[in-house]
Amino acid sequence: MPFTAKLIDDKRNPNMKHKTQPSATQMRAAVRLAEKELKIAAQILEWEIGDIWGHVGVRLPQDEGIAVQMFRRPESGKKDWLVHFDYELNKLGGVGTPPREAAIYTGIFKARPDVNAAVHAHAPMCVALSLADKAVSCVQMQSDRFGRGVPIYPKPIYILDAAEGADLARTLGQAVAVMIKGHGIVTVGKTIDEACMCALRMERAAKIMAIAQLFGFKGVSDEFIEQLSESKEKLFSRQRNTMTHSADWNYYADMIKKGKVWTRGWT
């Protein structure tokens, strides 16, 4: 587990109350690591989804607030739009203001203590399917997490206040993602890596579904899902190296480090 996520979980775990609290140095290191990963996630999603208006957020260590990285920079200034704020939307630090849809994060983080990170993006194929009331579901190996379909929030609105954030969180429930009809998606995870790759795979699954439906695809069978799940369980029962991040994350992070650019948005 990444160090940042561990610090957050330690604070919420009642069995940890008698353990040594992290030092100020550890806290600062955790924040720097979280900010670094937010920047990587924002760049991955900007290029994979073709969206400059989205953002990715994470709980700050010890759950003292939220850090959000916008995919784009502020209208003025040349620094990345990366801001810290508390659960009342008061700015704690960083660049820019809390995003106008900050209630996405406060609502979901309050409702889901198991979630440390979330992504909001305007994934075009997911939006198209939401308009047809077609939930992104398990249709191939990398979309098994979506099961029989993620929930669809029926209101085509911005999530602008606490009531709307709580309403969205209720629709999300215990799922890994929610589609906002005619607007976009929100994905969640225990880590930034997890939430980021969930968004990437969700848009890919939506593209596969949309193309397959042109050829008469009506959805997969229970047998399909059962066989896929059994095969994946068999695959992951084999010994593999322990990794702090997914192979997908490591691949994209290396691309970014090398200064490479790409785009798969709107394809």
C-alpha positions in Angstrom: 0.0 0.0 0.0 1.4 3.5 -0.9 2.6 5.3 2.2 0.0 8.1 1.8 -2.9 5.6 1.9 -1.4 3.9 4.9 -1.2 7.1 6.9 -4.9 7.8 6.1 -6.0 4.3 7.1 -3.9 4.4 10.3 -5.8 7.5 11.4 -9.2 5.9 10.9 -8.2 2.5 12.4 -9.2 2.5 16.1 -6.6 -0.2 16.7 -3.9 2.3 15.8 -4.7 4.9 18.5 -1.9 3.7 20.8 0.7 3.4 18.0 3.3 6.1 17.4 1.9 9.0 15.3 3.7 9.9 12.1 6.2 12.6 12.4 6.0 16.0 10.7 8.7 14.9 8.3 6.7 11.7 7.4 3.6 13.8 6.9 5.3 16.2 4.6 6.8 13.3 2.6 3.3 11.8 2.3 1.8 15.0 1.0 4.6 15.4 -1.5 4.1 11.8 -2.7 0.3 12.4 -3.0 0.8 15.6 -5.0 3.3 13.8 -7.3 0.8 11.0 -8.0 -2.1 13.5 -8.5 0.0 15.2 -11.3 0.7 11.9 -12.9 -2.9 10.8 -12.8 -4.1 14.1 -14.2 -1.8 13.8 -17.1 -2.7 10.2 -17.8 -6.4 11.0 -17.9 -6.1 14.2 -19.9 -4.4 12.3 -22.7 -6.4 9.0 -22.4 -9.8 10.6 -22.1 -9.3 13.9 -24.0 -10.7 16.1 -21.2 -9.1 19.2 -19.8 -12.0 20.0 -17.4 -11.7 17.0 -15.1 -9.8 16.5 -11.8 -8.5 13.9 -9.4 -8.5 14.1 -5.6 -7.1 12.3 -2.6 -7.6 12.5 1.2 -4.6 14.3 2.8 -2.6 12.2 5.4 -4.5 11.8 8.7 -7.6 12.7 6.8 -7.0 16.4 7.5 -8.5 17.6 4.2 -8.5 16.9 0.5 -6.0 17.7 -2.3 -7.3 18.0 -5.8 -5.3 18.4 -9.1 -7.1 19.9 -12.0 -6.3 18.5 -15.5 -5.8 22.1 -16.6 -4.0 25.2 -15.2 -5.8 28.2 -13.7 -6.9 30.9 -16.1 -4.1 33.1 -14.7 -0.7 31.9 -13.7 1.6 29.1 -15.0 1.6 26.7 -12.0 -0.4 23.5 -11.9 -3.9 23.9 -10.3 -3.3 21.8 -7.2 -5.2 22.9 -4.2 -5.8 21.7 -0.6 -9.1 22.3 1.2 -11.0 21.0 4.2 -14.5 19.4 4.3 -16.1 22.8 4.6 -14.4 23.8 1.3 -12.0 26.3 3.0 -8.7 26.5 1.2 -5.8 25.1 3.2 -3.0 25.8 0.7 -1.8 25.1 -2.9 -2.6 26.9 -6.2 -6.0 28.0 -7.3 -9.4 27.6 -5.6 -11.2 24.5 -4.6 -13.0 23.2 -7.8 -16.6 24.2 -8.2 -17.6 20.5 -7.9 -15.5 19.9 -4.8 -18.7 18.5 -3.2 -18.0 15.4 -5.3 -15.0 14.6 -3.0 -16.5 15.8 0.3 -19.7 13.9 -0.3 -18.1 10.6 -1.3 -15.2 10.7 1.2 -17.7 11.3 4.0 -19.9 8.4 2.9 -17.1 5.9 1.9 -14.4 5.6 4.5 -12.8 2.8 2.4 -12.2 5.3 -0.4 -9.1 7.5 -0.4 -9.1 8.8 -4.0 -11.6 9.8 -6.6 -11.6 11.0 -10.3 -14.1 13.1 -12.0 -13.9 13.3 -15.8 -16.1 14.0 -18.8 -15.4 10.7 -20.6 -17.3 11.1 -23.9 -18.3 7.5 -24.6 -19.4 7.1 -21.0 -21.5 10.2 -21.4 -23.0 8.8 -24.7 -24.0 5.5 -23.0 -25.5 7.4 -20.0 -27.8 9.3 -22.4 -29.1 5.9 -23.6 -29.3 4.6 -20.0 -26.7 2.0 -20.8 -24.5 1.4 -17.7 -20.9 0.5 -18.3 -20.5 -3.1 -17.3 -18.3 -6.1 -17.5 -17.6 -6.9 -21.2 -14.0 -7.9 -21.2 -11.0 -8.8 -19.0 -10.3 -5.3 -17.7 -13.9 -4.3 -17.0 -14.8 -7.1 -14.5 -14.9 -4.5 -11.7 -18.0 -3.0 -13.3 -20.1 -6.2 -12.9 -23.6 -6.0 -14.2 -23.3 -2.2 -14.6 -22.3 0.8 -12.5 -25.1 3.1 -11.2 -26.3 6.0 -13.3 -27.0 9.3 -11.5 -30.1 10.5 -13.3 -29.8 14.2 -13.0 -27.7 16.0 -15.7 -26.3 18.5 -13.3 -23.1 19.9 -11.8 -22.4 18.7 -8.3 -22.2 22.0 -6.6 -23.2 21.7 -3.0 -23.2 19.4 0.0 -26.7 18.1 -0.7 -25.9 17.2 -4.3 -22.6 15.6 -3.2 -24.4 13.4 -0.7 -27.0 12.5 -3.3 -24.3 11.4 -5.7 -22.6 9.4 -3.0 -25.9 7.6 -2.3 -26.2 6.7 -5.9 -22.6 5.5 -6.0 -23.3 3.3 -3.0 -20.5 0.6 -2.7 -19.7 0.6 -6.4 -16.3 1.6 -7.9 -17.9 4.2 -10.2 -20.9 6.2 -11.1 -22.1 7.7 -14.4 -23.6 11.2 -14.2 -26.2 11.3 -17.0 -25.2 13.7 -19.8 -22.2 14.9 -17.7 -19.4 12.5 -16.9 -18.1 9.9 -14.5 -16.7 9.6 -11.0 -14.5 6.7 -10.1 -13.1 5.8 -6.7 -10.3 3.7 -5.2 -8.2 3.1 -2.2 -5.3 4.8 -4.0 -4.9 7.4 -6.7 -3.6 4.6 -9.0 -6.8 2.6 -8.5 -9.2 5.5 -9.1 -7.2 6.7 -12.1 -7.0 3.3 -13.8 -10.7 2.6 -13.0 -11.6 5.8 -15.0 -9.3 4.8 -17.9 -10.7 1.3 -18.1 -14.3 2.6 -17.7 -14.0 4.7 -20.8 -12.4 1.9 -22.8 -15.2 -0.5 -21.7 -17.7 2.1 -22.9 -16.0 2.3 -26.3 -16.1 -1.5 -26.6 -19.8 -1.6 -25.6 -20.7 1.2 -28.1 -18.9 -0.5 -31.0 -20.2 -4.0 -30.1 -23.8 -2.7 -30.0 -23.5 -1.6 -33.7 -23.1 -5.3 -34.4 -26.1 -6.4 -32.4 -24.5 -6.9 -28.9 -27.2 -7.0 -26.2 -25.0 -7.7 -23.2 -23.0 -10.6 -21.8 -24.5 -13.7 -20.1 -24.1 -14.8 -16.5 -22.0 -17.7 -17.9 -19.6 -15.1 -19.5 -19.1 -13.3 -16.3 -18.6 -16.5 -14.3 -16.1 -17.8 -16.8 -14.2 -14.5 -16.9 -14.1 -14.3 -13.1 -12.9 -17.9 -12.7 -10.2 -17.3 -15.3 -9.0 -14.1 -13.6 -8.9 -15.8 -10.2 -6.8 -18.6 -11.7 -4.5 -16.0 -13.3 -3.9 -14.1 -10.1 -3.4 -17.3 -8.0 -0.1 -17.7 -9.7 2.9 -16.2 -8.0 3.9 -12.7 -9.1 6.2 -9.9 -7.9 4.8 -7.6 -5.2 4.2 -4.1 -6.6 3.3 -0.9 -4.9 1.5 0.3 -8.1 -0.3 -1.4 -10.9 1.6 -2.3 -14.1 -0.6 0.2 -16.0 0.4 3.0 -13.7 4.1 2.2 -13.9 3.9 2.1 -17.7 2.2 5.6 -18.0 4.4 7.1 -15.2 7.4 6.0 -17.2 6.0 7.5 -20.4 5.5 10.8 -18.5 8.9 10.8 -17.0 10.4 10.4 -20.5 8.4 13.4 -21.7 6.3 11.3 -24.2 2.9 12.5 -25.3 0.0 10.6 -26.7 -3.8 10.8 -27.1 -6.6 8.4 -27.2 -9.4 10.8 -26.4 -12.5 10.8 -28.6 -11.3 7.7 -30.5 
